[in-house]
Amino acid sequence: MQVAAKSAHGKSPNVPARLPERKPASVLGLELAARQHPASAPGAYPGLAVGARPGPLTGPQASARPRAASHPAGGITGQADAGRGRRGLMLAVCCMSLFMVGLDNTIVNVGLPDIGQDLHAGVSGLQWTVAAYTIALAALLMFSGAVADRIGRRTIFQVGLSLFTLGSWLCSLIGFRVLQGVGGSMLNPAALGIITNTFTRPAERARAIGVWDGVFGLSMALGPVLGGVLVGTVGWRGIFWANIPVGLAAVSLTALFVPDSRAPRSRRADPVGQFLIIVMLGTLAYGIIEGPGLGWRSPEILGIFALSVAALAVLLAYEPRRADPMVDFRFFRSVPFAGANLSAVCAIAAMAGFLFLSTLYLQDVRGLSALQAGLTILPMPVVMALCAPLAGRMVAKRGPRIPLVIAGAALTISSAALSRLTGTTEHAYLVVTYALFGVGAGMVSSPITNGVMSGVPKTQAGMASGMNSSSRQLGQSLGVAIVGSVLAASMRGSMQTGFVRAAHAGWWILAGCGYLVLLLGLVCTTRWARATAAKLPT
Protein backbone atom coordinates (compact mmCIF):
# COMPACT_ATOMS: atom_id res chain seq x y z
CA MET A 1 0.00 0.00 0.00
CA GLN A 2 1.38 3.37 -1.02
CA VAL A 3 1.36 6.58 0.93
CA ALA A 4 -0.82 9.17 -0.74
CA ALA A 5 1.00 11.94 -2.60
CA LYS A 6 1.21 15.29 -0.85
CA SER A 7 1.20 18.87 -1.98
CA ALA A 8 3.93 21.38 -1.34
CA HIS A 9 2.29 22.25 1.95
CA GLY A 10 2.29 18.61 3.07
CA LYS A 11 -1.49 18.09 2.71
CA SER A 12 -3.09 14.97 1.34
CA PRO A 13 -4.84 15.75 -1.98
CA ASN A 14 -7.98 14.23 -0.45
CA VAL A 15 -8.21 17.04 2.13
CA PRO A 16 -9.95 20.28 1.06
CA ALA A 17 -7.78 23.39 1.10
CA ARG A 18 -10.09 25.06 3.60
CA LEU A 19 -9.09 22.65 6.35
CA PRO A 20 -6.06 24.09 8.13
CA GLU A 21 -2.97 22.05 8.63
CA ARG A 22 -2.35 20.87 12.16
CA LYS A 23 0.77 19.92 13.97
CA PRO A 24 0.39 16.20 14.50
CA ALA A 25 0.43 14.76 18.00
CA SER A 26 2.16 11.48 18.72
CA VAL A 27 -0.12 8.47 19.15
CA LEU A 28 2.10 7.58 22.06
CA GLY A 29 0.74 10.63 23.91
CA LEU A 30 -2.94 9.90 23.65
CA GLU A 31 -3.91 9.52 27.31
CA LEU A 32 -2.76 12.90 28.64
CA ALA A 33 -6.26 14.38 28.48
CA ALA A 34 -7.55 11.58 30.70
CA ARG A 35 -5.72 13.29 33.52
CA GLN A 36 -6.82 16.77 32.51
CA HIS A 37 -10.47 15.82 31.80
CA PRO A 38 -11.02 12.49 33.58
CA ALA A 39 -14.77 12.57 33.41
CA SER A 40 -14.80 12.78 29.65
CA ALA A 41 -13.04 9.52 29.02
CA PRO A 42 -14.39 6.85 31.31
CA GLY A 43 -14.53 4.12 28.70
CA ALA A 44 -13.47 0.49 28.90
CA TYR A 45 -10.92 0.30 26.20
CA PRO A 46 -7.18 0.48 26.92
CA GLY A 47 -5.64 3.90 26.24
CA LEU A 48 -8.91 5.76 25.70
CA ALA A 49 -7.66 9.30 25.99
CA VAL A 50 -5.78 11.83 24.04
CA GLY A 51 -2.72 13.91 24.43
CA ALA A 52 -0.62 16.72 23.04
CA ARG A 53 -2.38 19.91 22.07
CA PRO A 54 -1.72 21.37 18.66
CA GLY A 55 0.76 24.17 18.30
CA PRO A 56 -0.04 27.72 17.25
CA LEU A 57 -1.08 28.42 13.69
CA THR A 58 1.69 29.68 11.44
CA GLY A 59 2.24 30.49 7.77
CA PRO A 60 -0.71 29.51 5.58
CA GLN A 61 -2.59 28.35 8.67
CA ALA A 62 -2.45 31.79 10.29
CA SER A 63 -3.76 33.44 7.15
CA ALA A 64 -6.76 31.16 6.89
CA ARG A 65 -8.84 33.04 9.46
CA PRO A 66 -8.57 36.56 7.93
CA ARG A 67 -9.65 35.17 4.58
CA ALA A 68 -12.62 33.49 6.20
CA ALA A 69 -13.70 36.80 7.74
CA SER A 70 -14.27 38.32 4.28
CA HIS A 71 -16.95 35.77 3.38
CA PRO A 72 -20.62 36.34 4.14
CA ALA A 73 -21.88 34.86 7.38
CA GLY A 74 -23.78 32.16 5.54
CA GLY A 75 -20.65 31.05 3.73
CA ILE A 76 -18.76 30.78 7.00
CA THR A 77 -21.56 28.72 8.52
CA GLY A 78 -21.67 26.47 5.49
CA GLN A 79 -17.94 25.87 5.58
CA ALA A 80 -18.07 25.17 9.31
CA ASP A 81 -20.92 22.69 8.84
CA ALA A 82 -19.03 20.97 6.04
CA GLY A 83 -15.91 20.81 8.20
CA ARG A 84 -17.86 19.30 11.07
CA GLY A 85 -19.45 16.80 8.72
CA ARG A 86 -16.08 15.73 7.38
CA ARG A 87 -14.62 15.37 10.85
CA GLY A 88 -17.67 13.37 11.89
CA LEU A 89 -17.09 11.04 8.95
CA MET A 90 -13.45 10.61 9.96
CA LEU A 91 -14.57 9.73 13.49
CA ALA A 92 -17.07 7.23 12.10
CA VAL A 93 -14.33 5.51 10.08
CA CYS A 94 -12.07 5.28 13.13
CA CYS A 95 -14.94 3.93 15.23
CA MET A 96 -15.56 1.22 12.64
CA SER A 97 -12.14 -0.21 13.41
CA LEU A 98 -12.78 -0.09 17.17
CA PHE A 99 -16.14 -1.79 16.64
CA MET A 100 -14.47 -4.69 14.85
CA VAL A 101 -11.76 -5.12 17.48
CA GLY A 102 -14.20 -4.74 20.39
CA LEU A 103 -16.70 -7.11 18.80
CA ASP A 104 -13.98 -9.72 18.41
CA ASN A 105 -13.45 -9.75 22.19
CA THR A 106 -16.91 -11.23 22.84
CA ILE A 107 -18.26 -12.61 19.59
CA VAL A 108 -15.59 -15.31 19.22
CA ASN A 109 -16.25 -16.77 22.67
CA VAL A 110 -19.84 -17.61 21.72
CA GLY A 111 -18.57 -19.66 18.78
CA LEU A 112 -15.95 -21.65 20.72
CA PRO A 113 -18.06 -24.79 21.31
CA ASP A 114 -18.95 -25.04 17.60
CA ILE A 115 -15.32 -24.37 16.62
CA GLY A 116 -14.19 -27.19 18.91
CA GLN A 117 -16.73 -29.65 17.50
CA ASP A 118 -16.09 -28.77 13.86
CA LEU A 119 -12.29 -28.76 14.06
CA HIS A 120 -12.09 -31.54 16.68
CA ALA A 121 -10.18 -29.17 18.96
CA GLY A 122 -9.76 -29.79 22.66
CA VAL A 123 -9.56 -27.17 25.37
CA SER A 124 -6.02 -26.17 24.32
CA GLY A 125 -7.18 -25.60 20.76
CA LEU A 126 -9.94 -23.31 21.97
CA GLN A 127 -7.44 -21.47 24.14
CA TRP A 128 -5.22 -20.84 21.13
CA THR A 129 -8.21 -19.53 19.17
CA VAL A 130 -8.40 -16.65 21.65
CA ALA A 131 -4.76 -16.38 22.75
CA ALA A 132 -3.20 -16.30 19.28
CA TYR A 133 -5.07 -13.07 18.58
CA THR A 134 -4.52 -11.39 21.95
CA ILE A 135 -0.82 -12.26 22.20
CA ALA A 136 -0.11 -10.74 18.79
CA LEU A 137 -2.11 -7.68 19.80
CA ALA A 138 -0.31 -7.27 23.14
CA ALA A 139 3.18 -7.84 21.70
CA LEU A 140 2.86 -5.40 18.79
CA LEU A 141 0.67 -2.62 20.20
CA MET A 142 3.46 -0.23 21.21
CA PHE A 143 5.52 -1.03 18.13
CA SER A 144 2.55 -0.28 15.85
CA GLY A 145 2.01 3.09 17.54
CA ALA A 146 5.65 4.05 16.98
CA VAL A 147 5.50 2.93 13.32
CA ALA A 148 2.32 4.96 12.78
CA ASP A 149 4.08 8.05 14.15
CA ARG A 150 7.00 7.51 11.78
CA ILE A 151 5.39 6.30 8.52
CA GLY A 152 1.97 7.91 8.72
CA ARG A 153 -1.16 7.11 10.67
CA ARG A 154 -3.51 6.75 7.71
CA THR A 155 -1.08 4.39 5.99
CA ILE A 156 -0.70 2.16 9.05
CA PHE A 157 -4.45 2.35 9.69
CA GLN A 158 -5.17 1.08 6.18
CA VAL A 159 -2.55 -1.67 6.47
CA GLY A 160 -4.08 -2.74 9.77
CA LEU A 161 -7.59 -2.77 8.31
CA SER A 162 -6.39 -4.84 5.36
CA LEU A 163 -4.60 -7.41 7.53
CA PHE A 164 -7.50 -7.65 9.98
CA THR A 165 -9.97 -8.15 7.15
CA LEU A 166 -7.77 -10.72 5.41
CA GLY A 167 -7.27 -12.58 8.68
CA SER A 168 -11.05 -12.59 9.23
CA TRP A 169 -11.55 -14.15 5.80
CA LEU A 170 -8.97 -16.89 6.43
CA CYS A 171 -9.69 -17.50 10.12
CA SER A 172 -10.37 -21.23 9.86
CA LEU A 173 -6.77 -21.73 11.05
CA ILE A 174 -5.09 -20.45 14.20
CA GLY A 175 -2.24 -18.97 12.16
CA PHE A 176 -4.63 -16.50 10.59
CA ARG A 177 -5.84 -15.43 14.03
CA VAL A 178 -2.26 -14.22 14.52
CA LEU A 179 -2.56 -12.25 11.27
CA GLN A 180 -5.81 -10.77 12.55
CA GLY A 181 -4.04 -9.78 15.79
CA VAL A 182 -1.19 -8.12 13.87
CA GLY A 183 -3.74 -6.05 11.96
CA GLY A 184 -5.67 -5.25 15.13
CA SER A 185 -2.51 -3.96 16.83
CA MET A 186 -2.21 -1.30 14.10
CA LEU A 187 -5.77 -0.04 14.25
CA ASN A 188 -6.34 1.63 17.59
CA PRO A 189 -3.02 3.49 18.00
CA ALA A 190 -3.35 4.89 14.48
CA ALA A 191 -7.06 5.65 14.89
CA LEU A 192 -6.51 7.54 18.14
CA GLY A 193 -3.75 9.52 16.43
CA ILE A 194 -6.13 10.44 13.62
CA ILE A 195 -8.80 11.55 16.11
CA THR A 196 -6.27 13.60 18.08
CA ASN A 197 -5.16 15.51 15.00
CA THR A 198 -8.68 15.90 13.60
CA PHE A 199 -10.38 17.19 16.77
CA THR A 200 -7.93 19.80 18.03
CA ARG A 201 -10.21 21.67 20.46
CA PRO A 202 -10.47 20.07 23.92
CA ALA A 203 -14.29 20.12 23.97
CA GLU A 204 -14.56 18.55 20.50
CA ARG A 205 -11.93 16.00 21.39
CA ALA A 206 -13.74 15.05 24.59
CA ARG A 207 -16.99 14.51 22.67
CA ALA A 208 -15.15 12.43 20.07
CA ILE A 209 -13.63 10.24 22.76
CA GLY A 210 -17.08 9.90 24.34
CA VAL A 211 -18.40 8.55 21.03
CA TRP A 212 -15.37 6.26 20.84
CA ASP A 213 -16.15 4.90 24.33
CA GLY A 214 -19.79 4.36 23.44
CA VAL A 215 -18.92 2.40 20.30
CA PHE A 216 -16.70 0.06 22.28
CA GLY A 217 -19.43 -0.54 24.86
CA LEU A 218 -21.92 -1.17 22.04
CA SER A 219 -19.59 -3.69 20.40
CA MET A 220 -19.15 -5.54 23.72
CA ALA A 221 -22.91 -5.68 24.27
CA LEU A 222 -23.74 -6.78 20.71
CA GLY A 223 -20.99 -9.41 20.57
CA PRO A 224 -22.76 -12.27 22.39
CA VAL A 225 -26.09 -11.73 20.63
CA LEU A 226 -24.66 -11.14 17.16
CA GLY A 227 -22.33 -14.11 17.63
CA GLY A 228 -25.25 -16.32 18.55
CA VAL A 229 -27.22 -15.22 15.48
CA LEU A 230 -24.28 -15.78 13.13
CA VAL A 231 -23.34 -19.17 14.57
CA GLY A 232 -26.97 -20.29 14.42
CA THR A 233 -27.53 -19.18 10.82
CA VAL A 234 -24.19 -19.12 8.97
CA GLY A 235 -21.99 -21.23 11.23
CA TRP A 236 -18.99 -20.29 13.35
CA ARG A 237 -17.06 -18.92 10.36
CA GLY A 238 -19.72 -16.22 10.10
CA ILE A 239 -18.41 -14.56 13.27
CA PHE A 240 -15.18 -13.83 11.39
CA TRP A 241 -16.70 -13.13 7.97
CA ALA A 242 -18.87 -10.40 9.51
CA ASN A 243 -15.73 -8.24 9.69
CA ILE A 244 -15.10 -8.38 5.94
CA PRO A 245 -17.69 -5.83 4.65
CA VAL A 246 -16.95 -3.49 7.56
CA GLY A 247 -13.22 -3.71 6.93
CA LEU A 248 -13.53 -3.14 3.17
CA ALA A 249 -15.81 -0.14 3.70
CA ALA A 250 -13.41 1.32 6.26
CA VAL A 251 -10.41 0.93 3.90
CA SER A 252 -12.25 2.75 1.11
CA LEU A 253 -13.58 5.55 3.32
CA THR A 254 -10.13 6.05 4.86
CA ALA A 255 -8.58 6.54 1.42
CA LEU A 256 -11.25 9.08 0.46
CA PHE A 257 -11.72 11.17 3.59
CA VAL A 258 -8.98 10.65 6.19
CA PRO A 259 -5.85 12.84 5.95
CA ASP A 260 -2.45 11.43 6.77
CA SER A 261 -0.28 12.72 9.62
CA ARG A 262 3.04 11.97 11.26
CA ALA A 263 4.67 12.91 14.54
CA PRO A 264 7.30 15.68 14.27
CA ARG A 265 9.63 13.49 16.30
CA SER A 266 8.93 9.76 16.25
CA ARG A 267 10.49 7.16 18.48
CA ARG A 268 13.36 5.10 17.11
CA ALA A 269 12.64 1.52 16.15
CA ASP A 270 13.62 -1.09 18.73
CA PRO A 271 13.73 -4.42 16.87
CA VAL A 272 15.68 -6.17 19.63
CA GLY A 273 13.22 -5.13 22.32
CA GLN A 274 10.28 -6.08 20.10
CA PHE A 275 11.76 -9.54 19.42
CA LEU A 276 12.33 -10.13 23.14
CA ILE A 277 8.74 -9.16 23.98
CA ILE A 278 7.38 -11.55 21.33
CA VAL A 279 9.56 -14.39 22.60
CA MET A 280 8.66 -13.72 26.24
CA LEU A 281 4.88 -13.56 25.72
CA GLY A 282 4.71 -16.31 23.12
CA THR A 283 6.67 -18.86 25.15
CA LEU A 284 4.82 -17.98 28.34
CA ALA A 285 1.45 -18.58 26.69
CA TYR A 286 2.66 -21.80 25.04
CA GLY A 287 3.91 -23.18 28.33
CA ILE A 288 0.67 -22.39 30.18
CA ILE A 289 -1.63 -23.72 27.45
CA GLU A 290 0.31 -26.87 26.54
CA GLY A 291 1.44 -27.69 30.10
CA PRO A 292 -1.54 -29.90 31.00
CA GLY A 293 -1.11 -32.02 27.86
CA LEU A 294 2.67 -32.35 27.81
CA GLY A 295 3.15 -32.42 31.57
CA TRP A 296 4.25 -29.51 33.74
CA ARG A 297 7.59 -31.21 34.49
CA SER A 298 8.32 -32.34 30.94
CA PRO A 299 11.64 -31.10 29.45
CA GLU A 300 9.79 -29.22 26.70
CA ILE A 301 7.59 -27.20 29.08
CA LEU A 302 10.43 -26.51 31.51
CA GLY A 303 12.61 -25.37 28.59
CA ILE A 304 9.83 -23.12 27.28
CA PHE A 305 9.38 -21.43 30.66
CA ALA A 306 13.15 -21.03 30.99
CA LEU A 307 13.25 -19.33 27.58
CA SER A 308 10.47 -16.94 28.65
CA VAL A 309 12.36 -16.02 31.84
CA ALA A 310 15.59 -15.56 29.88
CA ALA A 311 13.88 -13.23 27.40
CA LEU A 312 12.54 -11.14 30.31
CA ALA A 313 15.98 -10.99 31.92
CA VAL A 314 17.63 -9.81 28.70
CA LEU A 315 14.84 -7.25 28.19
CA LEU A 316 15.38 -5.88 31.70
CA ALA A 317 19.11 -5.51 31.02
CA TYR A 318 18.82 -4.16 27.46
CA GLU A 319 16.01 -1.57 27.58
CA PRO A 320 17.53 0.81 30.20
CA ARG A 321 20.57 1.29 27.92
CA ARG A 322 18.51 2.69 25.06
CA ALA A 323 17.84 6.40 24.60
CA ASP A 324 14.26 5.57 23.46
CA PRO A 325 13.38 2.30 25.21
CA MET A 326 10.27 0.46 24.12
CA VAL A 327 9.53 -0.25 27.80
CA ASP A 328 10.81 2.21 30.42
CA PHE A 329 11.01 0.14 33.59
CA ARG A 330 11.67 3.23 35.72
CA PHE A 331 7.94 3.90 35.65
CA PHE A 332 7.35 0.88 37.87
CA ARG A 333 8.97 2.73 40.77
CA SER A 334 5.70 4.66 40.87
CA VAL A 335 3.26 2.65 43.01
CA PRO A 336 0.12 4.10 41.31
CA PHE A 337 1.49 3.24 37.87
CA ALA A 338 2.67 -0.26 38.81
CA GLY A 339 -0.56 -0.94 40.68
CA ALA A 340 -2.72 0.27 37.81
CA ASN A 341 -0.96 -2.01 35.35
CA LEU A 342 -1.20 -5.00 37.68
CA SER A 343 -4.87 -4.20 38.25
CA ALA A 344 -5.36 -4.10 34.48
CA VAL A 345 -3.79 -7.54 34.07
CA CYS A 346 -5.94 -9.00 36.88
CA ALA A 347 -9.23 -7.37 35.86
CA ILE A 348 -8.96 -8.15 32.15
CA ALA A 349 -7.79 -11.71 32.95
CA ALA A 350 -10.94 -12.13 35.05
CA MET A 351 -13.14 -10.84 32.20
CA ALA A 352 -11.48 -13.08 29.61
CA GLY A 353 -11.71 -16.12 31.86
CA PHE A 354 -15.35 -15.32 32.63
CA LEU A 355 -16.32 -15.26 28.95
CA PHE A 356 -14.32 -18.43 28.22
CA LEU A 357 -15.90 -20.47 31.04
CA SER A 358 -19.41 -19.05 30.66
CA THR A 359 -19.80 -19.85 26.97
CA LEU A 360 -18.57 -23.43 27.46
CA TYR A 361 -20.86 -23.90 30.46
CA LEU A 362 -23.98 -22.52 28.80
CA GLN A 363 -23.60 -24.46 25.57
CA ASP A 364 -21.83 -27.69 26.53
CA VAL A 365 -23.39 -28.23 29.97
CA ARG A 366 -26.77 -26.49 29.74
CA GLY A 367 -27.29 -27.36 26.08
CA LEU A 368 -28.23 -23.82 25.03
CA SER A 369 -27.86 -22.68 21.45
CA ALA A 370 -25.27 -20.04 20.61
CA LEU A 371 -28.00 -17.37 20.45
CA GLN A 372 -29.52 -18.43 23.77
CA ALA A 373 -26.06 -18.40 25.36
CA GLY A 374 -25.40 -14.91 24.00
CA LEU A 375 -28.68 -13.61 25.40
CA THR A 376 -27.92 -15.19 28.79
CA ILE A 377 -24.51 -13.51 28.97
CA LEU A 378 -25.97 -10.16 27.82
CA PRO A 379 -26.53 -8.74 31.36
CA MET A 380 -22.77 -8.59 31.86
CA PRO A 381 -21.83 -6.27 28.94
CA VAL A 382 -25.02 -4.20 29.35
CA VAL A 383 -24.32 -3.45 33.02
CA MET A 384 -20.65 -2.92 32.14
CA ALA A 385 -21.59 -0.25 29.59
CA LEU A 386 -23.88 1.47 32.13
CA CYS A 387 -21.29 1.47 34.93
CA ALA A 388 -18.35 2.76 32.86
CA PRO A 389 -19.50 6.43 32.68
CA LEU A 390 -20.56 6.30 36.34
CA ALA A 391 -17.04 5.20 37.27
CA GLY A 392 -15.61 8.09 35.28
CA ARG A 393 -17.69 10.60 37.23
CA MET A 394 -16.70 8.99 40.53
CA VAL A 395 -13.01 9.22 39.62
CA ALA A 396 -13.43 12.87 38.67
CA LYS A 397 -15.12 13.78 41.98
CA ARG A 398 -13.55 11.46 44.57
CA GLY A 399 -10.54 9.78 42.96
CA PRO A 400 -9.96 6.16 41.89
CA ARG A 401 -10.16 4.37 45.27
CA ILE A 402 -13.96 3.93 45.57
CA PRO A 403 -14.59 2.58 42.05
CA LEU A 404 -11.57 0.25 42.34
CA VAL A 405 -12.85 -1.17 45.62
CA ILE A 406 -16.35 -1.59 44.17
CA ALA A 407 -14.92 -3.26 41.06
CA GLY A 408 -12.73 -5.64 43.04
CA ALA A 409 -15.55 -6.57 45.41
CA ALA A 410 -18.01 -7.17 42.57
CA LEU A 411 -15.56 -9.32 40.58
CA THR A 412 -14.68 -11.34 43.70
CA ILE A 413 -18.24 -11.96 44.90
CA SER A 414 -19.67 -12.78 41.46
CA SER A 415 -16.82 -15.18 40.57
CA ALA A 416 -17.13 -16.93 43.93
CA ALA A 417 -20.89 -17.24 43.37
CA LEU A 418 -20.32 -18.73 39.90
CA SER A 419 -18.16 -21.46 41.46
CA ARG A 420 -21.40 -22.89 42.86
CA LEU A 421 -22.90 -23.52 39.43
CA THR A 422 -24.45 -26.89 38.68
CA GLY A 423 -26.01 -28.35 35.58
CA THR A 424 -29.45 -27.16 36.72
CA THR A 425 -28.73 -23.74 38.26
CA GLU A 426 -31.73 -21.42 37.96
CA HIS A 427 -31.65 -18.84 35.18
CA ALA A 428 -32.31 -15.97 37.61
CA TYR A 429 -29.15 -16.89 39.52
CA LEU A 430 -27.13 -16.61 36.30
CA VAL A 431 -28.65 -13.22 35.42
CA VAL A 432 -27.86 -11.75 38.85
CA THR A 433 -24.28 -13.07 39.00
CA TYR A 434 -23.55 -12.03 35.41
CA ALA A 435 -24.92 -8.54 36.08
CA LEU A 436 -22.80 -8.27 39.25
CA PHE A 437 -19.73 -9.26 37.25
CA GLY A 438 -20.64 -6.51 34.79
CA VAL A 439 -20.57 -3.99 37.66
CA GLY A 440 -16.96 -4.97 38.38
CA ALA A 441 -15.99 -4.92 34.71
CA GLY A 442 -17.54 -1.49 34.16
CA MET A 443 -16.12 0.12 37.29
CA VAL A 444 -12.50 -0.89 36.75
CA SER A 445 -11.38 0.76 33.52
CA SER A 446 -11.57 4.46 34.38
CA PRO A 447 -9.67 4.26 37.71
CA ILE A 448 -6.98 2.17 36.03
CA THR A 449 -6.50 4.85 33.38
CA ASN A 450 -6.41 7.48 36.11
CA GLY A 451 -3.79 5.51 38.03
CA VAL A 452 -1.59 5.20 34.98
CA MET A 453 -1.74 8.89 34.13
CA SER A 454 -1.39 10.19 37.69
CA GLY A 455 1.50 7.82 38.32
CA VAL A 456 3.92 9.28 35.74
CA PRO A 457 5.02 12.77 34.66
CA LYS A 458 2.86 14.42 31.98
CA THR A 459 5.78 14.34 29.54
CA GLN A 460 5.78 10.52 29.71
CA ALA A 461 2.05 10.06 29.12
CA GLY A 462 2.50 8.47 25.70
CA MET A 463 4.69 5.56 26.71
CA ALA A 464 2.66 5.03 29.88
CA SER A 465 -0.60 4.71 27.93
CA GLY A 466 0.99 2.26 25.50
CA MET A 467 2.31 0.11 28.33
CA ASN A 468 -1.10 0.09 29.99
CA SER A 469 -2.81 -0.95 26.76
CA SER A 470 -0.35 -3.82 26.42
CA SER A 471 -0.98 -4.83 30.05
CA ARG A 472 -4.68 -5.16 29.32
CA GLN A 473 -4.10 -7.35 26.30
CA LEU A 474 -1.62 -9.43 28.29
CA GLY A 475 -4.32 -9.93 30.92
CA GLN A 476 -6.72 -11.20 28.29
CA SER A 477 -4.14 -13.69 27.03
CA LEU A 478 -3.24 -14.93 30.50
CA GLY A 479 -6.86 -15.17 31.64
CA VAL A 480 -7.80 -17.61 28.90
CA ALA A 481 -4.48 -19.47 29.10
CA ILE A 482 -4.50 -20.03 32.86
CA VAL A 483 -8.20 -20.76 33.34
CA GLY A 484 -8.25 -23.01 30.28
CA SER A 485 -5.21 -24.95 31.47
CA VAL A 486 -6.73 -25.49 34.92
CA LEU A 487 -9.92 -26.66 33.23
CA ALA A 488 -8.04 -29.08 30.95
CA ALA A 489 -5.96 -30.49 33.82
CA SER A 490 -9.04 -31.10 35.98
CA MET A 491 -11.36 -32.44 33.28
CA ARG A 492 -12.60 -36.00 33.73
CA GLY A 493 -14.90 -37.35 31.07
CA SER A 494 -16.79 -35.23 28.54
CA MET A 495 -17.48 -31.51 28.72
CA GLN A 496 -21.11 -32.13 29.59
CA THR A 497 -20.40 -34.37 32.55
CA GLY A 498 -17.04 -33.10 33.77
CA PHE A 499 -17.08 -29.34 33.18
CA VAL A 500 -18.81 -28.16 36.37
CA ARG A 501 -16.34 -29.88 38.68
CA ALA A 502 -13.32 -29.05 36.49
CA ALA A 503 -14.27 -25.34 36.27
CA HIS A 504 -14.57 -24.96 40.06
CA ALA A 505 -10.91 -23.99 40.51
CA GLY A 506 -11.07 -21.66 37.49
CA TRP A 507 -13.89 -19.60 39.02
CA TRP A 508 -11.89 -19.23 42.24
CA ILE A 509 -8.87 -18.05 40.26
CA LEU A 510 -11.09 -15.32 38.81
CA ALA A 511 -12.26 -14.46 42.32
CA GLY A 512 -8.62 -14.16 43.35
CA CYS A 513 -8.01 -11.74 40.49
CA GLY A 514 -10.90 -9.59 41.71
CA TYR A 515 -9.58 -9.64 45.26
CA LEU A 516 -6.18 -8.44 44.04
CA VAL A 517 -7.91 -5.53 42.28
CA LEU A 518 -9.59 -4.63 45.57
CA LEU A 519 -6.32 -4.77 47.56
CA LEU A 520 -4.43 -2.77 44.94
CA GLY A 521 -7.19 -0.17 44.98
CA LEU A 522 -6.67 0.29 48.70
CA VAL A 523 -2.85 0.30 48.67
CA CYS A 524 -2.08 2.24 45.47
CA THR A 525 -4.31 5.24 46.22
CA THR A 526 -2.67 6.21 49.52
CA ARG A 527 -0.60 9.32 50.18
CA TRP A 528 2.54 7.16 50.34
CA ALA A 529 1.77 5.73 46.89
CA ARG A 530 1.28 9.20 45.39
CA ALA A 531 4.59 10.29 46.88
CA THR A 532 6.44 7.58 44.94
CA ALA A 533 4.98 8.94 41.71
CA ALA A 534 6.21 12.45 42.54
CA LYS A 535 9.79 11.16 42.78
CA LEU A 536 9.94 10.06 39.13
CA PRO A 537 12.20 12.18 36.88
CA THR A 538 10.30 14.32 34.37
Buried (B, 14 or more C-beta within 10 A) or exposed (E): EEEBEBEEEEBBEBBEEEBBBBBBBBBBBBBBBBBBBBBBBBBBBBBBBBBBBBEEBEEEBEEBEEEEEEEEEEEEEEBEEEBEEBBBBBBBBBBBBBBBBBBBBBBBBBBBBBBBEEBEBBBBBBBBBBBBBBBBBBBBBBBBBBBBBBBBBBBBBBBBBBBBBBBBBBBBEBEBBBBBBBBBBBBBBBBBBBBBBBBBEBEBBBBBBBBBBBBBBBBBBBBBBBBBBBBBEEBBBBBBBBBBEBBEBBBEBBBEBBBBBBBEEBBEBBEBBBBBBBBBBBBBBBBBBBBBBBEEEEEEBBEBBEBBEBBBEBBEEBBEEBEBBBBBEBBBBBBBBBBBBBBBBBBBBBBBBBBBBBBBBBBBBBEBBBBBBBBBBBBBBBBBBBBBBBBBBBBBEEBBBBBBBBBBBBBBBBBBBBBEBEEEBEEEBBBBBBBBBBBBBBBBBBBBBBBBBBBBBBEBBBBBBBBBBBBBBBBBBBBBBBBBBBBBBBBEEEBEBBBBEBBBBBBBBBBBBBBBBBBBBBBBBEEEBBEBBEEBEE
